[in-house]
Amino acid sequence: QRILRLAEMCRRLETEEEKVLPFYPSSLAEWEQQKALRVLEETASEPLARAMKDYMGLERFWQRFNKAKLEEKGLERARAALADRNQELRRLLQQYLAGATINQKVPKDPHPL
């Protein structure tokens, strides 16, 4: 109940895209969606199945939670890739600066030997 109340309070903070397209596209085929709807409409005989009906309101919460987790993982990967790229650029810059320092120390006259 607490999660449902919080979800209602957060509804006003949703982006315009989330308000217009509140449902995520399903990866199920049409016949699979119809079969799932039929199963949901049936009266449950097992206690666990009856208890699951009480939590159907949390489906939207879990969709958003999973979306946020996926975005978090994607950002973590992007950050790691940027950190690797940054490290590579620092290494190249150090090589360049080391080469520039050596070139300044080398005399302009050819070596006598």
N, C-alpha and C positions, 0 to 999 in steps of 0.2 A: 504494500500500500504506500509505503514511503517513497519508493522508486516511482510509482505512478504519479504521486503528487508532485515530485520533483520534475518529472517529465512534463506535466501540465504547466508548471511554472516556467520551464525553459522554452516552452512553445513560442513565447514572444521573442525569444532571442534567435530563432531560426533564421537562416538566410532566405532570401527570396526564392532561390532555387529549391530549397527544401520545402518551402510552403507550396510552391507550384507543383513540384514533382515529389510528393512525400513517399512514394513507393519505389523501391528499387526494381529494376527489370529482373524477371525470373529467368533462370537458365533452363527451366524445365520446358519440355515440349507441351503443346496444348493438351494432349491426352493425359500426360502425367499430372498437369495441374488439375484437370477434372477429376482424376482418380484421387488426388490428395484432398480435394474438396469433399468428395463423397465419404472418404474415411473420416474427415473431421466432423461431418454431419451425423455420422452414426453414433448411437449411444454406446458409450464405453462400458465394457463388462469388467475390466480389470481396475483395481484401485489406482494404480499408477496412471493409467490412461485417463481416468476421471480427474485425477489431481492435475494433470497436464492441461486440461480444459480451463482450469482456474488461472493458468499462467499465459494464456493466449494474448492477453493485453500487453505482455512484455515483449512480444515479437518485434515490434518497432524499436523498442529500446535496444534489443540485441542486434538488430540490423545496424543501428547507428553506432553501437559500441564496437562491433566488428569493423565497420567502415573506419572509425577513428583509429583502431589498432592497425589496420592495413596502412593507413596514411602515416601513422607513426613509424612503422617498419620501413616504409618507402623513404621517409625523411631521414631515418637513421642510415640507410644505405647510401642516400645521396650525400649525406654529411661525411660518411667514411670515404666515398669516392673523391669528394672535394679535399678532404684531409690528405689523401694519397697524392692527389694532383698538386696540392700546395707543397708537400714534402719534395716532390720531384722538381718543382720550379725552384725551390730553395737550393736544392742540390745543384741544379744547372746554374743558378746565379752565383753560388760559391765557386764553381768551376770557372765561370767567366771572370769573376773578380780575381781569382788566383792567377789566371792567365794574363790578365791586364797588369797585375803587379809584377809578374815575371818579365813581361815585355818592356816595362819601364826600367827595370834593373839591367837588362841586357844592353851592352853598348851598341851604338849604331855602326861602329866600324866592324868590318868582318874580323873574325877571330884570327890572330896571326898564325896559329898552328894549322 
